[in-house]
Each structure stands twice: as C-alpha cells, then as structure tokens.
Amino acid sequence: MFFSIVSSAKFGRFWRKVSTGLGLLLLALFFGAGTAASSNLVVPTISITSVQRGDSVTFQTYNYPAGQTFTVRMGKMGTAGVGGIVVGTLDSGAGGSMSANFKIPEALKDDYQ
C-alpha cells in the first residue's frame, strides 16, 4: 500500500510538471505570435504607369527606403530585369513614392512587350 501511494505521488508530480510546461509553452507561443503579427512590414513596389512604344517607360514607386540609389534595368518580358540593360539610376531621396521615366534601350525598342 505504501509503495502504491509513493508511486502515484511521483506520477502526479510528473504530470503536474508536464502540464505546467505545456501551459507555459502555449502562452509563449500565443503572445509571441501576437507580437510578430503586429509589426509593420513595408514592401517596396513598382507600378508601370505608361509606356510610349519604342520610346520610354514611366513608373511609380511605393514604400521605397530613404537615401538609397537604385540601378534601373530593362529586359525582355518575364525576366524581371535580371541580366537586363542598365538604363539609369534612381535616387530615393526622402523615400516613399516617386515617379521616374526612362528611355527604352535600342535592343528592346522593337519588342512587343
């Protein structure tokens, strides 16, 4: 009988520790996820506003960081400018939104897109 009481007391302590640990883990996950979800994530984007076929492209930037210079490239449709032709640079100045116009390079002037 004494052995049964001692072993059940140890078993009870074990589950009490396990349930406390799981409870603390759930609280940490709950409050940690709330903190991460509430942070402001700003993503810079570009929108093409006009194209003068064979001449130039005008675009608008949004959410750009301040004080940086960006290299502007143009390439064939679907390449995202990777390996494209450098057409100029864009200084973000105070950041945020800005409009820019760049000439289409000779190598791309006759392309449909």
N, C-alpha and C positions, 0 to 999 in steps of 0.2 A: 504494500500500500504506500509506504513512504517513497519507494522508487517511482511509483506512478505519479505522485504529487510533484516530485522534483522534476521529472522529465516533462510533465505538462507545463510547469512553470517556465522551464527553459524554452519550450516550444512557443509559449505565449509571448515571451520576451522577443524571440526571433521574429515572429510575425508583426509585433508592435514596431520593431526597428525597420522591418521591410516596408510596412505601410507608411511609416513616417518618412522614410527616404523617398518613396514614390510620391507622396504628397508634396514634399519639398521640390522634387524634380518637376512635377506638374505645375507648381506655382512659378518656378523659374522659367519654364517654357512659356507659360501664359503671359507673364509680364515681360519677358524678353521679346516675344513676338510682337507685342504691342509697341514696344519702343522702336523696333526696326520698321514696323509698318508706318509709324508716324513721321519718319524722316522725309525731308523734301528731296526727291530725286529729280534733277533737272537734266533733260536730254537735249543737246543742240540738234536742230533740224534745219533742212533747206527745202524751199519750195520754189520751183521754176515758175515765174510769173509771166514771162513772154519769150518768144523765140522769133527772131527775124531770119527766116530761112536763108542759109548761106552767108549770114552776116554776123549776128550776135545773139547772145542768150542773157536774159535778165533774171536774177533770182533774189529771193528774200531769205535771210537767215533769221533764226529764232533761238533764244536762250544761249547765245554764244558767250564764253568767258571773256572777261576784260583783259586788255593788254597783251594780246597774242597775235602773231602773224600767221596766216594760213596760206598754204600753196594751193592754188586752184588749178585743177587738171580737167581736161575734157578727153573723153574716149568714146569708142563705139558703144551703142546701146547695150545695156546689160553688164557692162564691165565695171560700173560704179567708179570710173576714172582710174582704176588700178592699171598702171602701166600707160596711162594716158599722156597727152601732150600738155605741158605746163603752159597756161595762158596768162598767168599773173599771180599776184598775191593779194590777200585781203587782210587788212589790219582791223582787228576787232574794236580798237579804241576803248570806249567805256563799256563795251559788251552789250548783250541783249540782242536786239534786232537791227538789221541793216540791209540795204538793198545794194546790189552790185550788177554791173553789166560788163561782159567780156566778149571779145571778138571770137568767132568760130575759126579755128585753125584751117589753113588751106587743105590739109589732108582729110578733114571731116566735112568740108563745105558741101560736097555732092551727096553725102549720105542722107537717106530718108529720115532716120531717127538718130 
